[in-house]
Amino acid sequence: MKRFVSKCPICGGEVVKKKVDKVVRGGHDVAILEVEAGVCLKCGERLYTKATQEELQKTRDRLRSGSTKTLKRVGNTYIPA
Ligand SMILES: [Zn+2]
Protein backbone atom coordinates (compact mmCIF):
# COMPACT_ATOMS: atom_id res chain seq x y z
CA MET A 1 0.00 0.00 0.00
CA LYS A 2 1.24 3.39 -0.98
CA ARG A 3 1.13 5.88 1.82
CA PHE A 4 -1.00 8.94 1.64
CA VAL A 5 1.04 11.90 0.48
CA SER A 6 1.47 14.77 2.90
CA LYS A 7 2.83 17.34 0.49
CA CYS A 8 0.89 18.82 -2.37
CA PRO A 9 2.43 17.82 -5.72
CA ILE A 10 1.22 21.10 -7.21
CA CYS A 11 2.46 23.71 -4.75
CA GLY A 12 4.25 21.77 -2.00
CA GLY A 13 1.70 22.87 0.59
CA GLU A 14 0.51 20.77 3.49
CA VAL A 15 -2.11 18.14 2.74
CA VAL A 16 -4.64 17.07 5.36
CA LYS A 17 -7.15 14.23 5.28
CA LYS A 18 -10.75 15.35 5.03
CA LYS A 19 -14.15 13.95 4.23
CA VAL A 20 -15.31 15.62 1.06
CA ASP A 21 -18.34 15.37 -1.19
CA LYS A 22 -17.22 14.19 -4.58
CA VAL A 23 -19.54 14.67 -7.52
CA VAL A 24 -19.38 11.83 -10.02
CA ARG A 25 -20.96 12.13 -13.44
CA GLY A 26 -21.82 9.19 -15.67
CA GLY A 27 -24.17 9.26 -18.60
CA HIS A 28 -26.96 11.66 -17.70
CA ASP A 29 -26.77 11.05 -14.00
CA VAL A 30 -24.81 12.40 -11.11
CA ALA A 31 -23.80 10.75 -7.86
CA ILE A 32 -22.48 12.44 -4.78
CA LEU A 33 -20.15 10.33 -2.71
CA GLU A 34 -18.65 11.17 0.60
CA VAL A 35 -15.03 10.13 0.34
CA GLU A 36 -11.81 10.72 2.21
CA ALA A 37 -9.41 12.93 0.32
CA GLY A 38 -6.19 14.74 0.94
CA VAL A 39 -6.85 18.43 0.65
CA CYS A 40 -4.06 20.95 0.19
CA LEU A 41 -4.32 23.77 2.71
CA LYS A 42 -2.59 26.14 0.33
CA CYS A 43 -4.15 25.66 -3.10
CA GLY A 44 -7.12 23.41 -2.33
CA GLU A 45 -5.97 20.60 -4.61
CA ARG A 46 -7.71 17.32 -3.79
CA LEU A 47 -5.80 14.08 -3.78
CA TYR A 48 -7.47 10.69 -3.77
CA THR A 49 -6.07 7.33 -2.84
CA LYS A 50 -6.06 4.59 -5.46
CA ALA A 51 -8.88 2.80 -3.63
CA THR A 52 -11.00 5.94 -3.66
CA GLN A 53 -10.25 6.54 -7.33
CA GLU A 54 -11.36 2.99 -8.09
CA GLU A 55 -14.56 3.49 -6.12
CA LEU A 56 -15.27 6.70 -8.03
CA GLN A 57 -14.60 4.91 -11.32
CA LYS A 58 -16.93 2.06 -10.34
CA THR A 59 -19.66 4.54 -9.50
CA ARG A 60 -19.12 6.29 -12.83
CA ASP A 61 -19.41 2.96 -14.67
CA ARG A 62 -22.55 2.09 -12.72
CA LEU A 63 -24.17 5.40 -13.62
CA ARG A 64 -23.27 4.92 -17.28
CA SER A 65 -24.62 1.38 -17.43
CA GLY A 66 -27.76 2.41 -15.56
CA SER A 67 -27.37 -0.22 -12.83
CA THR A 68 -27.67 2.05 -9.86
CA LYS A 69 -29.30 -0.40 -7.46
CA THR A 70 -26.76 0.29 -4.76
CA LEU A 71 -27.27 4.01 -5.08
CA LYS A 72 -30.24 5.90 -3.74
CA ARG A 73 -31.91 8.16 -6.23
CA VAL A 74 -32.62 11.74 -5.16
CA GLY A 75 -34.10 13.61 -8.08
CA ASN A 76 -31.53 13.20 -10.82
CA THR A 77 -28.83 12.48 -8.31
CA TYR A 78 -27.68 9.14 -6.96
CA ILE A 79 -26.20 8.84 -3.53
CA PRO A 80 -24.90 5.68 -1.88
CA ALA A 81 -27.76 3.87 -0.16
ZN1 LIG B 1 -1.31 22.74 -3.18
PDB file of the backbone (N, CA, C, O) and the ligand in Angstrom, with CONECT records:
HET     ZN  A 101       1
ATOM      1  N   MET A   1       0.832  -1.211   0.000  1.00  0.00           N
ATOM      2  CA  MET A   1       0.000   0.000   0.000  1.00  0.00           C
ATOM      3  C   MET A   1       0.863   1.257   0.000  1.00  0.00           C
ATOM      4  O   MET A   1       1.783   1.419   0.801  1.00  0.00           O
ATOM      5  N   LYS A   2       0.528   2.117  -0.917  1.00  0.00           N
ATOM      6  CA  LYS A   2       1.239   3.391  -0.985  1.00  0.00           C
ATOM      7  C   LYS A   2       0.702   4.308   0.109  1.00  0.00           C
ATOM      8  O   LYS A   2      -0.506   4.375   0.339  1.00  0.00           O
ATOM      9  N   ARG A   3       1.577   4.988   0.756  1.00  0.00           N
ATOM     10  CA  ARG A   3       1.135   5.881   1.825  1.00  0.00           C
ATOM     11  C   ARG A   3       0.557   7.168   1.269  1.00  0.00           C
ATOM     12  O   ARG A   3       0.935   7.649   0.200  1.00  0.00           O
ATOM     13  N   PHE A   4      -0.357   7.691   2.027  1.00  0.00           N
ATOM     14  CA  PHE A   4      -1.003   8.935   1.639  1.00  0.00           C
ATOM     15  C   PHE A   4       0.031  10.055   1.638  1.00  0.00           C
ATOM     16  O   PHE A   4       0.789  10.210   2.596  1.00  0.00           O
ATOM     17  N   VAL A   5       0.057  10.829   0.564  1.00  0.00           N
ATOM     18  CA  VAL A   5       1.037  11.902   0.483  1.00  0.00           C
ATOM     19  C   VAL A   5       0.698  13.014   1.473  1.00  0.00           C
ATOM     20  O   VAL A   5      -0.470  13.236   1.790  1.00  0.00           O
ATOM     21  N   SER A   6       1.704  13.695   1.949  1.00  0.00           N
ATOM     22  CA  SER A   6       1.465  14.766   2.902  1.00  0.00           C
ATOM     23  C   SER A   6       1.904  16.120   2.355  1.00  0.00           C
ATOM     24  O   SER A   6       1.749  17.154   3.004  1.00  0.00           O
ATOM     25  N   LYS A   7       2.454  16.084   1.145  1.00  0.00           N
ATOM     26  CA  LYS A   7       2.829  17.340   0.489  1.00  0.00           C
ATOM     27  C   LYS A   7       2.096  17.436  -0.839  1.00  0.00           C
ATOM     28  O   LYS A   7       1.987  16.456  -1.577  1.00  0.00           O
ATOM     29  N   CYS A   8       1.602  18.612  -1.126  1.00  0.00           N
ATOM     30  CA  CYS A   8       0.888  18.817  -2.368  1.00  0.00           C
ATOM     31  C   CYS A   8       1.854  18.756  -3.553  1.00  0.00           C
ATOM     32  O   CYS A   8       2.870  19.451  -3.563  1.00  0.00           O
ATOM     33  N   PRO A   9       1.535  17.920  -4.556  1.00  0.00           N
ATOM     34  CA  PRO A   9       2.432  17.823  -5.720  1.00  0.00           C
ATOM     35  C   PRO A   9       2.378  19.076  -6.600  1.00  0.00           C
ATOM     36  O   PRO A   9       3.247  19.284  -7.446  1.00  0.00           O
ATOM     37  N   ILE A  10       1.370  19.891  -6.397  1.00  0.00           N
ATOM     38  CA  ILE A  10       1.220  21.102  -7.215  1.00  0.00           C
ATOM     39  C   ILE A  10       2.038  22.259  -6.635  1.00  0.00           C
ATOM     40  O   ILE A  10       2.827  22.893  -7.335  1.00  0.00           O
ATOM     41  N   CYS A  11       1.832  22.522  -5.334  1.00  0.00           N
ATOM     42  CA  CYS A  11       2.455  23.708  -4.750  1.00  0.00           C
ATOM     43  C   CYS A  11       3.368  23.405  -3.567  1.00  0.00           C
ATOM     44  O   CYS A  11       4.041  24.300  -3.055  1.00  0.00           O
ATOM     45  N   GLY A  12       3.394  22.131  -3.125  1.00  0.00           N
ATOM     46  CA  GLY A  12       4.251  21.775  -2.003  1.00  0.00           C
ATOM     47  C   GLY A  12       3.649  22.103  -0.647  1.00  0.00           C
ATOM     48  O   GLY A  12       4.310  21.966   0.383  1.00  0.00           O
ATOM     49  N   GLY A  13       2.391  22.536  -0.649  1.00  0.00           N
ATOM     50  CA  GLY A  13       1.701  22.875   0.594  1.00  0.00           C
ATOM     51  C   GLY A  13       1.362  21.638   1.406  1.00  0.00           C
ATOM     52  O   GLY A  13       1.550  20.510   0.953  1.00  0.00           O
ATOM     53  N   GLU A  14       0.864  21.863   2.604  1.00  0.00           N
ATOM     54  CA  GLU A  14       0.514  20.766   3.492  1.00  0.00           C
ATOM     55  C   GLU A  14      -0.830  20.164   3.099  1.00  0.00           C
ATOM     56  O   GLU A  14      -1.787  20.876   2.793  1.00  0.00           O
ATOM     57  N   VAL A  15      -0.875  18.837   3.115  1.00  0.00           N
ATOM     58  CA  VAL A  15      -2.109  18.138   2.744  1.00  0.00           C
ATOM     59  C   VAL A  15      -2.692  17.461   3.971  1.00  0.00           C
ATOM     60  O   VAL A  15      -1.995  16.725   4.670  1.00  0.00           O
ATOM     61  N   VAL A  16      -3.963  17.706   4.232  1.00  0.00           N
ATOM     62  CA  VAL A  16      -4.643  17.070   5.361  1.00  0.00           C
ATOM     63  C   VAL A  16      -5.757  16.164   4.840  1.00  0.00           C
ATOM     64  O   VAL A  16      -6.320  16.384   3.768  1.00  0.00           O
ATOM     65  N   LYS A  17      -6.055  15.134   5.642  1.00  0.00           N
ATOM     66  CA  LYS A  17      -7.150  14.233   5.277  1.00  0.00           C
ATOM     67  C   LYS A  17      -8.470  14.851   5.686  1.00  0.00           C
ATOM     68  O   LYS A  17      -8.620  15.368   6.793  1.00  0.00           O
ATOM     69  N   LYS A  18      -9.427  14.786   4.768  1.00  0.00           N
ATOM     70  CA  LYS A  18     -10.752  15.350   5.031  1.00  0.00           C
ATOM     71  C   LYS A  18     -11.808  14.504   4.360  1.00  0.00           C
ATOM     72  O   LYS A  18     -11.549  13.831   3.362  1.00  0.00           O
ATOM     73  N   LYS A  19     -13.004  14.549   4.924  1.00  0.00           N
ATOM     74  CA  LYS A  19     -14.155  13.947   4.228  1.00  0.00           C
ATOM     75  C   LYS A  19     -14.704  15.008   3.285  1.00  0.00           C
ATOM     76  O   LYS A  19     -15.034  16.119   3.701  1.00  0.00           O
ATOM     77  N   VAL A  20     -14.795  14.651   2.021  1.00  0.00           N
ATOM     78  CA  VAL A  20     -15.307  15.618   1.056  1.00  0.00           C
ATOM     79  C   VAL A  20     -16.424  14.990   0.235  1.00  0.00           C
ATOM     80  O   VAL A  20     -16.482  13.772   0.069  1.00  0.00           O
ATOM     81  N   ASP A  21     -17.305  15.836  -0.271  1.00  0.00           N
ATOM     82  CA  ASP A  21     -18.336  15.371  -1.187  1.00  0.00           C
ATOM     83  C   ASP A  21     -17.763  15.419  -2.584  1.00  0.00           C
ATOM     84  O   ASP A  21     -17.343  16.470  -3.067  1.00  0.00           O
ATOM     85  N   LYS A  22     -17.753  14.267  -3.225  1.00  0.00           N
ATOM     86  CA  LYS A  22     -17.221  14.193  -4.579  1.00  0.00           C
ATOM     87  C   LYS A  22     -18.368  13.948  -5.548  1.00  0.00           C
ATOM     88  O   LYS A  22     -19.123  12.986  -5.403  1.00  0.00           O
ATOM     89  N   VAL A  23     -18.490  14.806  -6.516  1.00  0.00           N
ATOM     90  CA  VAL A  23     -19.542  14.667  -7.518  1.00  0.00           C
ATOM     91  C   VAL A  23     -19.021  13.794  -8.653  1.00  0.00           C
ATOM     92  O   VAL A  23     -17.971  14.067  -9.235  1.00  0.00           O
ATOM     93  N   VAL A  24     -19.774  12.739  -8.958  1.00  0.00           N
ATOM     94  CA  VAL A  24     -19.385  11.825 -10.023  1.00  0.00           C
ATOM     95  C   VAL A  24     -20.445  11.859 -11.113  1.00  0.00           C
ATOM     96  O   VAL A  24     -21.632  11.672 -10.844  1.00  0.00           O
ATOM     97  N   ARG A  25     -20.013  12.097 -12.331  1.00  0.00           N
ATOM     98  CA  ARG A  25     -20.956  12.129 -13.445  1.00  0.00           C
ATOM     99  C   ARG A  25     -20.759  10.930 -14.342  1.00  0.00           C
ATOM    100  O   ARG A  25     -19.631  10.568 -14.676  1.00  0.00           O
ATOM    101  N   GLY A  26     -21.871  10.311 -14.735  1.00  0.00           N
ATOM    102  CA  GLY A  26     -21.823   9.193 -15.670  1.00  0.00           C
ATOM    103  C   GLY A  26     -23.101   9.185 -16.464  1.00  0.00           C
ATOM    104  O   GLY A  26     -24.194   9.185 -15.898  1.00  0.00           O
ATOM    105  N   GLY A  27     -22.968   9.178 -17.777  1.00  0.00           N
ATOM    106  CA  GLY A  27     -24.170   9.262 -18.601  1.00  0.00           C
ATOM    107  C   GLY A  27     -24.883  10.569 -18.308  1.00  0.00           C
ATOM    108  O   GLY A  27     -24.291  11.646 -18.369  1.00  0.00           O
ATOM    109  N   HIS A  28     -26.188  10.454 -17.983  1.00  0.00           N
ATOM    110  CA  HIS A  28     -26.959  11.661 -17.697  1.00  0.00           C
ATOM    111  C   HIS A  28     -27.125  11.872 -16.210  1.00  0.00           C
ATOM    112  O   HIS A  28     -27.791  12.815 -15.782  1.00  0.00           O
ATOM    113  N   ASP A  29     -26.524  11.005 -15.421  1.00  0.00           N
ATOM    114  CA  ASP A  29     -26.765  11.046 -13.995  1.00  0.00           C
ATOM    115  C   ASP A  29     -25.550  11.490 -13.200  1.00  0.00           C
ATOM    116  O   ASP A  29     -24.413  11.478 -13.670  1.00  0.00           O
ATOM    117  N   VAL A  30     -25.848  11.877 -11.991  1.00  0.00           N
ATOM    118  CA  VAL A  30     -24.810  12.401 -11.112  1.00  0.00           C
ATOM    119  C   VAL A  30     -24.918  11.712  -9.759  1.00  0.00           C
ATOM    120  O   VAL A  30     -26.019  11.553  -9.231  1.00  0.00           O
ATOM    121  N   ALA A  31     -23.807  11.308  -9.204  1.00  0.00           N
ATOM    122  CA  ALA A  31     -23.796  10.749  -7.856  1.00  0.00           C
ATOM    123  C   ALA A  31     -22.927  11.628  -6.974  1.00  0.00           C
ATOM    124  O   ALA A  31     -21.934  12.203  -7.420  1.00  0.00           O
ATOM    125  N   ILE A  32     -23.321  11.716  -5.724  1.00  0.00           N
ATOM    126  CA  ILE A  32     -22.485  12.444  -4.779  1.00  0.00           C
ATOM    127  C   ILE A  32     -22.020  11.453  -3.721  1.00  0.00           C
ATOM    128  O   ILE A  32     -22.824  10.870  -2.994  1.00  0.00           O
ATOM    129  N   LEU A  33     -20.714  11.276  -3.653  1.00  0.00           N
ATOM    130  CA  LEU A  33     -20.146  10.325  -2.715  1.00  0.00           C
ATOM    131  C   LEU A  33     -19.339  11.066  -1.663  1.00  0.00           C
ATOM    132  O   LEU A  33     -18.603  12.009  -1.957  1.00  0.00           O
ATOM    133  N   GLU A  34     -19.502  10.609  -0.427  1.00  0.00           N
ATOM    134  CA  GLU A  34     -18.650  11.171   0.604  1.00  0.00           C
ATOM    135  C   GLU A  34     -17.403  10.302   0.686  1.00  0.00           C
ATOM    136  O   GLU A  34     -17.471   9.126   1.044  1.00  0.00           O
ATOM    137  N   VAL A  35     -16.273  10.893   0.352  1.00  0.00           N
ATOM    138  CA  VAL A  35     -15.025  10.131   0.344  1.00  0.00           C
ATOM    139  C   VAL A  35     -13.961  10.864   1.153  1.00  0.00           C
ATOM    140  O   VAL A  35     -14.065  12.059   1.432  1.00  0.00           O
ATOM    141  N   GLU A  36     -12.928  10.095   1.520  1.00  0.00           N
ATOM    142  CA  GLU A  36     -11.813  10.716   2.215  1.00  0.00           C
ATOM    143  C   GLU A  36     -10.808  11.174   1.159  1.00  0.00           C
ATOM    144  O   GLU A  36     -10.444  10.415   0.260  1.00  0.00           O
ATOM    145  N   ALA A  37     -10.377  12.395   1.277  1.00  0.00           N
ATOM    146  CA  ALA A  37      -9.412  12.927   0.323  1.00  0.00           C
ATOM    147  C   ALA A  37      -8.346  13.707   1.074  1.00  0.00           C
ATOM    148  O   ALA A  37      -8.554  14.165   2.198  1.00  0.00           O
ATOM    149  N   GLY A  38      -7.214  13.843   0.427  1.00  0.00           N
ATOM    150  CA  GLY A  38      -6.195  14.739   0.942  1.00  0.00           C
ATOM    151  C   GLY A  38      -6.451  16.105   0.335  1.00  0.00           C
ATOM    152  O   GLY A  38      -6.538  16.240  -0.886  1.00  0.00           O
ATOM    153  N   VAL A  39      -6.570  17.102   1.168  1.00  0.00           N
ATOM    154  CA  VAL A  39      -6.852  18.434   0.650  1.00  0.00           C
ATOM    155  C   VAL A  39      -5.698  19.365   1.010  1.00  0.00           C
ATOM    156  O   VAL A  39      -5.303  19.477   2.171  1.00  0.00           O
ATOM    157  N   CYS A  40      -5.174  20.024  -0.010  1.00  0.00           N
ATOM    158  CA  CYS A  40      -4.063  20.948   0.193  1.00  0.00           C
ATOM    159  C   CYS A  40      -4.569  22.210   0.881  1.00  0.00           C
ATOM    160  O   CYS A  40      -5.544  22.821   0.444  1.00  0.00           O
ATOM    161  N   LEU A  41      -3.900  22.587   1.952  1.00  0.00           N
ATOM    162  CA  LEU A  41      -4.321  23.767   2.707  1.00  0.00           C
ATOM    163  C   LEU A  41      -3.994  25.058   1.961  1.00  0.00           C
ATOM    164  O   LEU A  41      -4.583  26.107   2.220  1.00  0.00           O
ATOM    165  N   LYS A  42      -3.051  24.961   1.038  1.00  0.00           N
ATOM    166  CA  LYS A  42      -2.586  26.144   0.335  1.00  0.00           C
ATOM    167  C   LYS A  42      -3.382  26.419  -0.936  1.00  0.00           C
ATOM    168  O   LYS A  42      -3.883  27.527  -1.130  1.00  0.00           O
ATOM    169  N   CYS A  43      -3.498  25.414  -1.802  1.00  0.00           N
ATOM    170  CA  CYS A  43      -4.154  25.663  -3.098  1.00  0.00           C
ATOM    171  C   CYS A  43      -5.487  24.945  -3.246  1.00  0.00           C
ATOM    172  O   CYS A  43      -6.203  25.167  -4.223  1.00  0.00           O
ATOM    173  N   GLY A  44      -5.833  24.079  -2.280  1.00  0.00           N
ATOM    174  CA  GLY A  44      -7.124  23.413  -2.331  1.00  0.00           C
ATOM    175  C   GLY A  44      -7.178  22.187  -3.229  1.00  0.00           C
ATOM    176  O   GLY A  44      -8.243  21.601  -3.425  1.00  0.00           O
ATOM    177  N   GLU A  45      -6.037  21.801  -3.773  1.00  0.00           N
ATOM    178  CA  GLU A  45      -5.967  20.598  -4.611  1.00  0.00           C
ATOM    179  C   GLU A  45      -6.435  19.383  -3.818  1.00  0.00           C
ATOM    180  O   GLU A  45      -6.066  19.214  -2.656  1.00  0.00           O
ATOM    181  N   ARG A  46      -7.249  18.537  -4.448  1.00  0.00           N
ATOM    182  CA  ARG A  46      -7.709  17.318  -3.789  1.00  0.00           C
ATOM    183  C   ARG A  46      -6.949  16.114  -4.318  1.00  0.00           C
ATOM    184  O   ARG A  46      -6.764  15.949  -5.524  1.00  0.00           O
ATOM    185  N   LEU A  47      -6.524  15.293  -3.400  1.00  0.00           N
ATOM    186  CA  LEU A  47      -5.798  14.083  -3.777  1.00  0.00           C
ATOM    187  C   LEU A  47      -6.579  12.886  -3.273  1.00  0.00           C
ATOM    188  O   LEU A  47      -7.043  12.867  -2.133  1.00  0.00           O
ATOM    189  N   TYR A  48      -6.722  11.885  -4.135  1.00  0.00           N
ATOM    190  CA  TYR A  48      -7.470  10.691  -3.768  1.00  0.00           C
ATOM    191  C   TYR A  48      -6.556   9.487  -3.768  1.00  0.00           C
ATOM    192  O   TYR A  48      -5.633   9.386  -4.576  1.00  0.00           O
ATOM    193  N   THR A  49      -6.823   8.580  -2.855  1.00  0.00           N
ATOM    194  CA  THR A  49      -6.066   7.335  -2.841  1.00  0.00           C
ATOM    195  C   THR A  49      -6.528   6.486  -4.021  1.00  0.00           C
ATOM    196  O   THR A  49      -7.576   6.740  -4.614  1.00  0.00           O
ATOM    197  N   LYS A  50      -5.727   5.472  -4.349  1.00  0.00           N
ATOM    198  CA  LYS A  50      -6.060   4.595  -5.461  1.00  0.00           C
ATOM    199  C   LYS A  50      -7.407   3.915  -5.210  1.00  0.00           C
ATOM    200  O   LYS A  50      -8.228   3.792  -6.119  1.00  0.00           O
ATOM    201  N   ALA A  51      -7.625   3.478  -3.970  1.00  0.00           N
ATOM    202  CA  ALA A  51      -8.879   2.800  -3.627  1.00  0.00           C
ATOM    203  C   ALA A  51     -10.072   3.724  -3.863  1.00  0.00           C
ATOM    204  O   ALA A  51     -11.103   3.302  -4.387  1.00  0.00           O
ATOM    205  N   THR A  52      -9.920   4.975  -3.473  1.00  0.00           N
ATOM    206  CA  THR A  52     -11.001   5.943  -3.664  1.00  0.00           C
ATOM    207  C   THR A  52     -11.224   6.203  -5.144  1.00  0.00           C
ATOM    208  O   THR A  52     -12.363   6.289  -5.603  1.00  0.00           O
ATOM    209  N   GLN A  53     -10.135   6.329  -5.890  1.00  0.00           N
ATOM    210  CA  GLN A  53     -10.247   6.545  -7.334  1.00  0.00           C
ATOM    211  C   GLN A  53     -10.984   5.385  -7.999  1.00  0.00           C
ATOM    212  O   GLN A  53     -11.794   5.584  -8.904  1.00  0.00           O
ATOM    213  N   GLU A  54     -10.687   4.163  -7.530  1.00  0.00           N
ATOM    214  CA  GLU A  54     -11.359   2.991  -8.092  1.00  0.00           C
ATOM    215  C   GLU A  54     -12.839   3.006  -7.758  1.00  0.00           C
ATOM    216  O   GLU A  54     -13.674   2.657  -8.592  1.00  0.00           O
ATOM    217  N   GLU A  55     -13.162   3.411  -6.538  1.00  0.00           N
ATOM    218  CA  GLU A  55     -14.555   3.493  -6.120  1.00  0.00           C
ATOM    219  C   GLU A  55     -15.304   4.530  -6.964  1.00  0.00           C
ATOM    220  O   GLU A  55     -16.444   4.305  -7.370  1.00  0.00           O
ATOM    221  N   LEU A  56     -14.659   5.649  -7.217  1.00  0.00           N
ATOM    222  CA  LEU A  56     -15.268   6.697  -8.034  1.00  0.00           C
ATOM    223  C   LEU A  56     -15.489   6.195  -9.458  1.00  0.00           C
ATOM    224  O   LEU A  56     -16.519   6.464 -10.076  1.00  0.00           O
ATOM    225  N   GLN A  57     -14.496   5.458  -9.965  1.00  0.00           N
ATOM    226  CA  GLN A  57     -14.598   4.911 -11.317  1.00  0.00           C
ATOM    227  C   GLN A  57     -15.734   3.901 -11.413  1.00  0.00           C
ATOM    228  O   GLN A  57     -16.475   3.871 -12.396  1.00  0.00           O
ATOM    229  N   LYS A  58     -15.860   3.072 -10.373  1.00  0.00           N
ATOM    230  CA  LYS A  58     -16.932   2.064 -10.335  1.00  0.00           C
ATOM    231  C   LYS A  58     -18.299   2.737 -10.347  1.00  0.00           C
ATOM    232  O   LYS A  58     -19.223   2.306 -11.037  1.00  0.00           O
ATOM    233  N   THR A  59     -18.398   3.803  -9.564  1.00  0.00           N
ATOM    234  CA  THR A  59     -19.657   4.537  -9.498  1.00  0.00           C
ATOM    235  C   THR A  59     -19.985   5.149 -10.851  1.00  0.00           C
ATOM    236  O   THR A  59     -21.132   5.120 -11.296  1.00  0.00           O
ATOM    237  N   ARG A  60     -18.968   5.704 -11.500  1.00  0.00           N
ATOM    238  CA  ARG A  60     -19.124   6.294 -12.831  1.00  0.00           C
ATOM    239  C   ARG A  60     -19.635   5.237 -13.827  1.00  0.00           C
ATOM    240  O   ARG A  60     -20.557   5.485 -14.604  1.00  0.00           O
ATOM    241  N   ASP A  61     -19.006   4.054 -13.776  1.00  0.00           N
ATOM    242  CA  ASP A  61     -19.409   2.963 -14.670  1.00  0.00           C
ATOM    243  C   ASP A  61     -20.847   2.546 -14.405  1.00  0.00           C
ATOM    244  O   ASP A  61     -21.610   2.276 -15.332  1.00  0.00           O
ATOM    245  N   ARG A  62     -21.209   2.498 -13.114  1.00  0.00           N
ATOM    246  CA  ARG A  62     -22.555   2.087 -12.724  1.00  0.00           C
ATOM    247  C   ARG A  62     -23.591   3.090 -13.237  1.00  0.00           C
ATOM    248  O   ARG A  62     -24.659   2.709 -13.716  1.00  0.00           O
ATOM    249  N   LEU A  63     -23.259   4.367 -13.127  1.00  0.00           N
ATOM    250  CA  LEU A  63     -24.166   5.401 -13.616  1.00  0.00           C
ATOM    251  C   LEU A  63     -24.339   5.281 -15.121  1.00  0.00           C
ATOM    252  O   LEU A  63     -25.448   5.407 -15.641  1.00  0.00           O
ATOM    253  N   ARG A  64     -23.231   5.035 -15.819  1.00  0.00           N
ATOM    254  CA  ARG A  64     -23.269   4.923 -17.276  1.00  0.00           C
ATOM    255  C   ARG A  64     -24.087   3.727 -17.725  1.00  0.00           C
ATOM    256  O   ARG A  64     -24.852   3.812 -18.685  1.00  0.00           O
ATOM    257  N   SER A  65     -23.922   2.598 -17.018  1.00  0.00           N
ATOM    258  CA  SER A  65     -24.623   1.384 -17.426  1.00  0.00           C
ATOM    259  C   SER A  65     -26.057   1.367 -16.919  1.00  0.00           C
ATOM    260  O   SER A  65     -26.849   0.510 -17.311  1.00  0.00           O
ATOM    261  N   GLY A  66     -26.386   2.303 -16.057  1.00  0.00           N
ATOM    262  CA  GLY A  66     -27.755   2.411 -15.564  1.00  0.00           C
ATOM    263  C   GLY A  66     -28.087   1.468 -14.430  1.00  0.00           C
ATOM    264  O   GLY A  66     -29.225   1.438 -13.964  1.00  0.00           O
ATOM    265  N   SER A  67     -27.090   0.677 -13.968  1.00  0.00           N
ATOM    266  CA  SER A  67     -27.365  -0.217 -12.835  1.00  0.00           C
ATOM    267  C   SER A  67     -26.980   0.501 -11.549  1.00  0.00           C
ATOM    268  O   SER A  67     -25.854   0.403 -11.062  1.00  0.00           O
ATOM    269  N   THR A  68     -27.939   1.210 -11.031  1.00  0.00           N
ATOM    270  CA  THR A  68     -27.669   2.052  -9.865  1.00  0.00           C
ATOM    271  C   THR A  68     -28.415   1.531  -8.643  1.00  0.00           C
ATOM    272  O   THR A  68     -28.853   2.307  -7.794  1.00  0.00           O
ATOM    273  N   LYS A  69     -28.555   0.223  -8.564  1.00  0.00           N
ATOM    274  CA  LYS A  69     -29.297  -0.401  -7.463  1.00  0.00           C
ATOM    275  C   LYS A  69     -28.716  -0.075  -6.098  1.00  0.00           C
ATOM    276  O   LYS A  69     -29.442   0.059  -5.112  1.00  0.00           O
ATOM    277  N   THR A  70     -27.393   0.048  -6.057  1.00  0.00           N
ATOM    278  CA  THR A  70     -26.764   0.289  -4.759  1.00  0.00           C
ATOM    279  C   THR A  70     -26.706   1.776  -4.429  1.00  0.00           C
ATOM    280  O   THR A  70     -26.185   2.180  -3.389  1.00  0.00           O
ATOM    281  N   LEU A  71     -27.251   2.575  -5.332  1.00  0.00           N
ATOM    282  CA  LEU A  71     -27.271   4.006  -5.080  1.00  0.00           C
ATOM    283  C   LEU A  71     -28.716   4.467  -4.907  1.00  0.00           C
ATOM    284  O   LEU A  71     -29.620   3.994  -5.595  1.00  0.00           O
ATOM    285  N   LYS A  72     -28.909   5.376  -4.001  1.00  0.00           N
ATOM    286  CA  LYS A  72     -30.238   5.903  -3.744  1.00  0.00           C
ATOM    287  C   LYS A  72     -30.476   7.095  -4.662  1.00  0.00           C
ATOM    288  O   LYS A  72     -29.639   7.990  -4.784  1.00  0.00           O
ATOM    289  N   ARG A  73     -31.633   7.081  -5.298  1.00  0.00           N
ATOM    290  CA  ARG A  73     -31.908   8.158  -6.230  1.00  0.00           C
ATOM    291  C   ARG A  73     -32.587   9.333  -5.517  1.00  0.00           C
ATOM    292  O   ARG A  73     -33.596   9.158  -4.832  1.00  0.00           O
ATOM    293  N   VAL A  74     -32.026  10.514  -5.687  1.00  0.00           N
ATOM    294  CA  VAL A  74     -32.623  11.735  -5.161  1.00  0.00           C
ATOM    295  C   VAL A  74     -32.724  12.694  -6.331  1.00  0.00           C
ATOM    296  O   VAL A  74     -31.741  13.317  -6.732  1.00  0.00           O
ATOM    297  N   GLY A  75     -33.936  12.802  -6.875  1.00  0.00           N
ATOM    298  CA  GLY A  75     -34.102  13.606  -8.077  1.00  0.00           C
ATOM    299  C   GLY A  75     -33.283  12.992  -9.197  1.00  0.00           C
ATOM    300  O   GLY A  75     -33.491  11.829  -9.541  1.00  0.00           O
ATOM    301  N   ASN A  76     -32.377  13.729  -9.759  1.00  0.00           N
ATOM    302  CA  ASN A  76     -31.530  13.203 -10.821  1.00  0.00           C
ATOM    303  C   ASN A  76     -30.157  12.841 -10.267  1.00  0.00           C
ATOM    304  O   ASN A  76     -29.187  12.687 -11.010  1.00  0.00           O
ATOM    305  N   THR A  77     -30.101  12.713  -8.967  1.00  0.00           N
ATOM    306  CA  THR A  77     -28.829  12.477  -8.313  1.00  0.00           C
ATOM    307  C   THR A  77     -28.852  11.147  -7.563  1.00  0.00           C
ATOM    308  O   THR A  77     -29.831  10.821  -6.892  1.00  0.00           O
ATOM    309  N   TYR A  78     -27.785  10.399  -7.683  1.00  0.00           N
ATOM    310  CA  TYR A  78     -27.681   9.137  -6.957  1.00  0.00           C
ATOM    311  C   TYR A  78     -26.697   9.290  -5.814  1.00  0.00           C
ATOM    312  O   TYR A  78     -25.588   9.796  -5.984  1.00  0.00           O
ATOM    313  N   ILE A  79     -27.120   8.850  -4.667  1.00  0.00           N
ATOM    314  CA  ILE A  79     -26.202   8.844  -3.534  1.00  0.00           C
ATOM    315  C   ILE A  79     -26.113   7.429  -2.997  1.00  0.00           C
ATOM    316  O   ILE A  79     -27.065   6.666  -3.162  1.00  0.00           O
ATOM    317  N   PRO A  80     -25.023   7.046  -2.368  1.00  0.00           N
ATOM    318  CA  PRO A  80     -24.904   5.677  -1.875  1.00  0.00           C
ATOM    319  C   PRO A  80     -25.998   5.372  -0.863  1.00  0.00           C
ATOM    320  O   PRO A  80     -26.237   6.143   0.066  1.00  0.00           O
ATOM    321  N   ALA A  81     -26.659   4.236  -1.057  1.00  0.00           N
ATOM    322  CA  ALA A  81     -27.756   3.865  -0.161  1.00  0.00           C
ATOM    323  C   ALA A  81     -27.218   3.361   1.182  1.00  0.00           C
ATOM    324  O   ALA A  81     -27.998   3.003   2.064  1.00  0.00           O
TER     325      ALA A  81
HETATM  326 ZN    ZN A 101      -1.312  22.739  -3.182  1.00  0.00          ZN2+
END
